[in-house]
Amino acid sequence: MSPSLLLGTTERVALTDLVHRYAALVDAGEVAAVAALFTEDGVLATPSPPRVLDPDTEHHGRAAVVDALGALAAMDATFHAVTGAVFDTGHDAGTATGRVNGFAHHVSRRHGEPVDLVWAVRYRDDYVHVDAPDVWRFSRRAVHVAFVETRPLKVARTP
């Protein structure tokens, strides 16, 4: 790896916190707080599984991010697990990119029984450093789905 692609420890810690905070806030249903993790003009690019696994819709701005994540309200619960992340410097000063892998579990009921719709996801992110010390925001987050599976559940804790 070229040294020009390396970020310092402080930047890596802040970016790791950002991607984990995104997952935690989505699972808590705090979509306005999730949107605040984006820049004012940030973009969330989403797919339409199972038909389309790569992003086919772009949501521009925080209000659009809130609207896009509103679809999760139909779920009984979600559980996002970040399983790995790689961060590199961006093309411009104060920017970075990331490839974040994880699993997004979407719990709902089918015929009265709990089921888990699981997406294996890879986020391709662009980040920008904002004026506050050690604070980064998403300027773009693109959701790519590697595969989708549905699992029956014996029991599910829901809020």
Buried (B, 14 or more C-beta within 10 A) or exposed (E): EEEEEEBEEEBBEBBBEBBBBBBEBBBEBEBEBBBBBBBEEBBBBBBEBEEEBBBEEEBBBBEBBBBBBEEBEEBBBBBBEBEEBEBBBBEEEEBBBBBBBBBBBBBBEEEEEBBBBBBBBBBBBBBBBEEEEEEBBBBBBBBBBEEBEEEEEEEBEEE
